[in-house]
Amino acid sequence: MTPALGRLPVIETASAQSAAEPAWRHALSLFGDVKYPPDFKRFDYVNPDAPKGGVARLISLGTYDNFNIAVAGIKGNIAAASTQIYETLMSKSQDEIATEYGLLAEAAAHPDDFSWVIYRLRKEARWHDGKPVTPEDVIFSLETLKKLSPFYGSYYRHVVKAEKSGERDIRFTFDGPGNRELPTIVGEIPVLPKHWWEGTDDQGRKRDISQTTLEKPLGSGPYRIKDFVAGRSVVLERVKDYWGANLPVRIGQNNFDEMRFEYYRDNNVALEAFKADQADWIAENSAKQWATQYDFPAVIDKRVVKEEFPVNDSGRMQAFVFNTRRDQFRDARLRRAFNYAYDFEEMNKQLFYGQYKRIGSYFDGTELACSGVPQGLELQILETVRDKVPPEVFTTAYANPVGGNPENVRSNLREAMKLVKDAGFAVKERKLVDPSGRPVTVEILVESPSTERIALFYKPSLERLGVTASIRVVDAAQYENRTRTFDFDMIIDQWGESLSPGNEQREFWGSKAADAPGSRNTIGITNPAIDALIDKVIFATNRENLVAATRALDRVLLWNHYVVPQFTYPFSRYARWDRFSHAPLPKYARSGLPSLWWYDAGKADRIGKRS
């Protein structure tokens, strides 16, 4: 169905605007009514009187050597703060699903068939150097990001033209009608300053947006880069004369005077720094550390607060990922046997204190996950690709093998051996060999101690299957380079999924992304059935069709056994020194950090000065 659209009073006079043209609108939504009217003052979930000031010290893991987001997917390691200096055309509300309100743009208009969209920029929108944000900036950003970034190239592949259509208007033309998501996702483009990137730096050298840089970029957002130590830290400062401070989508947000991002090589070192009050917040991804390492005095006397925030805004797949570009992984039966070798239940007990649940869907945690056997509209969609998908798609509900005790483990190993023998593999001298007699050897590439221990737990199970398995730990830069070029046998990867999936699915699973360096299709999927189902998702005409098409896509991905699903947790774990406050958080904000929080001087005085 046509996206629900909040209406803005027509900007042009009736005589100047044809009756056939769509009305200008202050908000775009993929489904349902927009919550906030054209004259809304602020989002309900913010504190409009939140004090401005204070410093938030945040943790980043790894390192960085680049501030240029245009090449973040293919070159260098992007700094965590890089995206926070730019604005987009629209801003998402966090108490609605897939609804956006004007930020750089004051209004948008598109026809009922979604074949194009026009965005109108605000007169007051400015770069930090005082120059206006122009249609030329927006066009430059789209063209540059499509050219240089594998993600944006895939995400915006259906945007065939962007052109200036008025003093402050940009018209985006799509390659066909019916792609309901395109008018909205165009509003997500981070807008880059054309004049800055085409200029020269302090030494008179011409800038090159196709290369990495550690020159502080020009932005338009509420923060700018104040200072940095390459690879170790980045400091953002609040722009005191920020042009958008009083916009409804910005009131009550971006309250810290400074945000400091300190980099640590791994989570263990980061935790020790947090305990020593060298950081204000820490996101904890380790169940073991959450259960055992947060008993230090500051937690006991409540100077440090532990809190879990529900994850309602997305689903997720995290898994051991096969590189199907490798010949040995082309047979789905071998891939499925690897799943039978994985004893999640024992791993959960030994490593994670029983906190996790097994992932059973690429859209785990959402209504988009398939279940049972296909019925109704989902079945109708699957019928269109029946001859291209495994027969189990229609007859059997997908379920992961269950371990946890010796009997189940032996049974799973027997099933795994049956699968590999059916595929022509054999065991010779206790080693699994492929149909041509070559040993099956697997290197699992990891970049941190937390992922290494997961892989190490899995290794003996693979060896019981006859697989020669090894774990290779590399630094962040090596890992980035090897995964970008698909130089691995297996890795641990994850994909976050929105509540309204669309064009990004091409980047995740689409055939054209399989061999594009830096793409998110790390698996290397080239499957016409999956391409067809992605189109069904993208071109769904209403929410019912979208859910059915996504469930069909999920089911086909699962039954091709491209990954060994791992585990998930329905909360984000955070610990913080109790110097901060927030208004009641909206449903889809998770922690709301950092934009919805503020420095609370009263709390800070109670727990004492930072060390």
N, C-alpha and C positions, 0 to 999 in steps of 0.2 A: 504494500500500500504506500501511498505518498507519505513521506516523512511529515510528522507533525511540525508545524512551523509557527513560531511566535511572530506576530505581525508588527511591523514598524510602520508608522504613518508614511504614506508615499512621499518621497523626497522631492520628486519633480512634480510640476503641476499636471493636472489632468490633460491639458492640451499638449503638453510636451511628451507625454508618455502614452504609447499606444495601448488600447484596451487589451490587446493580445499579450502584452508583456506581463510577466509575473510581478507580484508586489514585492517591495523590499521588506525584509524581515530582520528582526533583531536577534533571532536565535534559530538554530537548526537542530532537529532531532530525528533519529532514525525511526522512532516509533513512539506512540503515546503523545499526550499534550505536553508542551513545555510548561514548566512550573512557574517561571518568573515572567511577569508581563513586561511590555516595552519600557515602562517607566520605573522598573524596580530599582531600589537604592543599593541593595547589597544582597549577598547570599545569606540565608537564614542561619547558617552554621558558623558564621564568623562573629567575633567581638569587635564592633565598630570602634570601640574605645580602647582597644588593645594598645598598651604603651609601646612606643618605639624606643629601641635602645638595646644595649647589652650585646654580648658576644655569645655565639653558639659554636662550640668546638666539636667538629664531626669527624668520623673515622672513615677513611677509604683504604681498601686493601690493594696491594700490588704497587704499581708505579705508573708514571705517565711521562710522555715526551711530546705532547701535542695539544694545541688549543683549537685546531681547525676541525670543526665537526663535519665538514664536507667530505673529508677523506678518512673519517673515523673507522669505517668498515674495512679499509684496505691498507692503511699505512699508520704506523705508530700506535701508541697507547693514549687514548683521549683522556684528558683530565676530567675528573668527576664534575667539576663546576662549570664546564664549558658551555653547556646548554642553558644555564641559568641566566646568562646575560642577554639572551635573545627573547623576543616576543613572537607570538604566532598571530595569525589573523583572528582566530577565535580562541576562547578559553573554556575548558570543560567545567561543568558544575559537578560537585562531588556528592550530591544527594539525588541525582537522576542518572539513568542509564543512557549513555551515548547522546548527551545533549550539550550543545556549545552555544556560548554567548559572545558577542562582539568584543574583541580586544583591540588589535591594530585596526580591524575593520569595524565600522559602525553599523553596517548592514550587508545583507546578501540577498540575491534573487536568483531563482532558477525555475525552469519550466517543469511541468508535471512529468515529463519523460526523462528528466535528469540528464539531458544531453549536453548541458553547459551550466555554468554558474558565473555570476558576476559578484565580486566583492568590492565594496566601497570603503576606502581608507578614511580614518578620522583625520580631520585637519590638524589636530594637535599632536599627532604621533611624531615623535622625534628620536633621532639617534643621540647618543651621549655627547656628540660634538655639536648638538644644536640644529643639525640639518634635518629637514623633514624626511619621513619615510615615504617613498614614492612607489608608484606602480612599477617603475623600472627596477627597483630593489626586489620586488616580489617576483617579477619575471626572471631576473638574474638568479634568484635563489632557486626557483623551480628548475630552471634549465641546468644550473650547476649541480644541484643535488642529484638530479636524474642521471647526469653524465658521470659523476664521480662516485656515487654511493650505490653499492649493490642493493641495499635495502630500499632507498628512495627510488631507484630505477625500477624496481619491481612494484613498489607501492603505488607509484604514479604512472605506470606504463600506459594506462588508458587516457591520460591527459596528453592530448596530441598538440595542443597549442595554448599559449598564454599571450595575451595581447592587451595593450592599453586601450580602453574603450571610452575613456572620459578623463577628466582632469585628475580624479582620484580613483578611477575604476579600473579593475583588471578582469577581463573575461577569460575564463578557462573553458576550452572546448574539448569534449571527450570523443572517443573514437566510435561511440554509438550510444543509443539510448538504453535506459533500463538499469544502469548500475547505480542503485539507490544511494550507495555509500560515497560516491565520488564528490558530490557537492560538499559534504561534511568533511571528508578527510583532507580536501584541499585547504581547509581552514587550519589544519595542523602543521602546515609548512613553517619551519623556523625561518624567519626572514632575515637575510644577511645584507650588510651594507655594500652595495655595488661600488660606490665611489671610493670606499676604503680599500676594498680588495683590488681595485684597479689602480690604486695609487702607489706611493712609495713609502718605505719606512724611514726612520730617523737617519739612517745612513745613505738615503737616496736610492736604495735598491727597490726595484719593482716587486711588488708582492705577487705570489703565485698561489692561487687557491687550490691548485692540484697537488700541493706539497704540504707536509707537516710544518707547523710553526710554533715557536714559543714566544712570539711577539703577542702582547696582550691585545686581543681583538676588540674592535668597536662593537658595542651592543646597543640595545634600545630598551632593555628591561629594568626592573627595580634594583638590580645589582650590577656592579662592574668589578672586574678583576683589579684589586688594589696592589697585591704583591704575590710573589710565589718564589719557591725554591724548587727548581726543576726536579721532578721525580719524587719530591718529598712533601710539599705543602702548597696549598693555594688559599689565598685570602680574598674573599669577596666583601665589598663594602656597599652599603645601601646608598643609592643615588638620591641625595637629598632633594634635588629638583626634578625627580622622575615625573615625566609628563603624564603618566597614567595613574598616579597615586589615588585620584578621586573617582576613578571609574567604578561602576558597580561590581565588576568582576575582580577588583583589587582592594576594595575597602576591607580593612581589618586583617590584611595579610602582609607577608614580607616585613615582619616587625623588627628583626634583629639589625643592629647597626653593622655588625660584621658576622660572617660565617667563615670559619677556618676549617679547612679540610686537611687533616694530617694523614699521610700515607704510612701504612705498616705492611711488612712483607707477608704476614699471616695473622690469623685471628688470635692465636695464642699471645703473640707479642702485643697485639691491639688490646686484648683484655687486660694485660698487666699495666699498660699505659692508662687504661680507663680506671683501674683500681687505684692507681696513683694520682687520680684526679688530673690527668693530662688531657682528658677528653670528657665532654659532657654527656654524650650519648654513645651507645654501642648497640648495633643490631647483632643478635646472637643466632647463628644458624646451626650451632652444634647442640643437639639434645643433651649430650654428655656434659658439656660445659654448663649449660643452663641448669642441669640437675645438681652439679657437684662443685662448680667454681664460684657461685654467687653466695657464699656464706662468710664474706669478709666483714669486718666491723661496721663499715658504712652502710651495708645492707641491713645488718641486725639493728642498728639504731635509726634506721629509716632515713638516713641522709641520701641513700641511693634507693630508687624505686624500681622494682621489676614489674613490667606490665606486658601483657599479651594483647595485641590488637587483632580483631577478626578480619580475615581476608574475604571480603564480599564482592570485590570488584573484578575478579578474574579467576580463571582456572589455570591448570598447569600440567605439563608433562615434564618429568625429570627422569632420566633413564641412562643406562649404558647404551651407547649408540654405535651401531655397525656402520662402517664405511662401505656401502654396497658397491662402490667403484672397484673394490677389491674382488677378484674372481671368487675367492673362497666364500664370500658372503652373498653371492647372488642367489643361492638356494635358500628359500624361506624355511625349509625343514631344518637346516643347520641352525638358522637364527632362532627358530622356535626351541630347538634343543638347548641352546644357551639359556633360555628362560627357565626351562625345567631344571637346569643346574643351579639356579639362583635360589638360595634359601633365605628369603626375606625375613621370615618369622624369627629365625635364629639370629640373624643380624640385628633385627629390631630389639631383641631381648638383650643381646650381648653389648651392642654399641650404643643403643639409643634409649635404654631404659623403658622400652615399650611405648614410646611416645608417638610413633608414627603409624600411618596406615599405608597399605600398598596402593599405588596408583593403578587404576584400571581403565583409564580413558585419557585421550589427548586433551580433553576439556574437563578434566577432573575437578569436581567441586562446583559444577554449574549444571543448569538444566539442559545444556547442550550435549552432555555425555550420553552415549548410547547405553541401552540396557535391554535385557531379555533378547528376544528375536524381533526382527523388524516387522512393523505393522503399519497400516494406514498410509499416510503420506510418505513416511520414510521408506516404506517398502516400494511404493510407486517410483520413487526416485531411484532406488537401487535397481529396480527392474531395467532401467535404461542402460545399466552397465553390467548386467548379469553375466555376459559372456567374457568379461574382463576381470572378474574378481574371484577370490577363492570361494568354493561352494559353501563353506562353513558360514559365510556371511549371512546366508538365508536360513540356515538350519540350527545354528548353535549360538547361544549367548557367550560372548567372550568372557573368559575368566583366567586369571593367572594361576599357575600351579601353586599349591600350598605346601610349605615345608613345616619346619618347627619341631619335628621328632624323627628318630631314626627310620621308622617305618615309612613315613611320607617321603623322606629323602631317598630311600632305596627305590620306592615306587617311581618317583620322578626321574631318577637316573635310568631306570629300565625304559621308561617312556622316551627319554632323550636318546638312548642307544638305538631304540627301534626307529626313531625318526632319522638319525644319521645313516643307519644301514639302508633304509628305504631310499635315501638320497644318493646311495652309492659309495658312502664313506665306509671305512673299515678300521678296526683296531689291530695294529701289528706291533708286537713287542711293547704293548701297553701304550702305544702312541696312536692317536687318531690320524688317519691319512685320507686324503681326498681320492676321488675316483682314478686320478692319474698316479697315485702313490706318493704324493707330496705330503709331508706332515702338516697338520693344521697348527699354525703358530699365530699367536695373538699378542700384540703389545697394546696395553691400555695406557693411553697418554693422560697424565694428570698434572696439575700445577700447584697443588697445595697439600699440606698434611691432612686436612679434613677429607679431601677426596681420595687421597692415597690410602687411608685406612679402609675406606669403603671398597676400593679396588683390591686391596690385600685380602680382605675377607672373602671376596668372590673368587680369588685365584685358586685356592685348593679345590673348590667345587668344579672349576673348569678342568683342572688336572685330573680329577676323578673321571671325567668324560674322555680323557686322553689328549686333551688340548695342551700344547706347550704354551703357557701363559707367562707374560712378564709385565711388570709395572715400570713405566718410565716417567720420572718426575722431572719437569723442566721449569725454568723460570717463566714469569708472565710474558715476557717478550717472545721467547721461543714458542710458548704455547699459542700465542696469538698468531704468529707467523705460520706455524704448522697447521693450525685449524683453518686459517684463511685459505691455504693452498690444498687443503684436504689431505695432508701428509700424515695419516694416522690409520691404524686398524680399528681401534675403538676409543671413544672418549666418553666422558659423562657430560651430558648437555641438558639444557632445559629450555622450554618455550612457554612463555606466559601467554594466556589467551584472554582476550576481552570478552565481555558479555554479548558483544555484537561483532563476531568475526567477519572479515571481508577480504579486502585486497591483499593484506599481509599473508594470507594463506598461500599465495603463489610463491612468496619468498621462502616460506617454511617448507613446502612440499611440492611445489610446481616444477615441472620438467625443465623449464627454461632457466631456473635458478640452480639446477644441479651442478653445473660446471662453471658457474660465475664465481670467481674468487671472492671470498668474503661473504658469500650469501649465507643465510640461515638454514639452507637445505644441506646441512652437514651430512645427512644420511646419504644423499645422492639419489633421491627418488626420481625416476623417470617412468611414470606410470600413466597411461592415457585415461584410465578410469578415475584416478585421483584428480587429474587435470579437469575432467568433465565435472566431477563433484565439486571442485573448487568453484567452477563457474556457476553451479547451482547455488552455492552459498552467496557468491558475489551478486548474482542477479535475482536473488529472492525478492519477491514483491511485497511480502509482509512478514511479520514476526513468526507466524506459524510455519511458513515455508522456510524461513531461515533456520529455525530450530530443527526441522525435519532434515534439511539438507546437511546441516552440520553434524547431526547424529549419523547420517549415512556416511559422510566423510570419515568421521571418527571410527566407525565400524570397519571400514575398508582399510584404513591405516593400521588398526589393531590386528586384523586377520592376515596382514602381510608380514607381521612380526619384524618390523624394521628396527625395533628397540627392545631392550629388556627393561620394562618399567620398574622404577625404584619406589620412592615413598614421598609422602607429603604430610603437611601439618597445616591445619586450617587457621593458624594464627601467625602473626609476625611478632617475634620476641624482641623486646627492647629493655635495656636498663638505662637509667639516667640519673645523674646527680640532680637532686630536687630543687632546681633553681628556675623552673619554667612552669607555665600554665597554658591552658587552652580552653576554648569553649567546647560544649558537647560536640563530639566529632560526628560528621555525617556518615551514612552507611558505607559509602564507597571510598572513604579517605584512608583506610588503614590507620597508620599512626598520625597522619596529617603533618608529619615533619618534613621540612621545617616551616612551611608557609603559614600554617594555622596556629603556631605556637608563639609565645612571647616570653621575654625575660622578666621574671617576677622578682623584683628587688627585695620584697619582704621575705620570700622563701630563701633567697640567696643570703640574706643577713642571718637567718636562723641557722643555716648549716655552715656558715663561715666562708672565708675567702678561699678562692681556688689556690691550689698548691703550685 
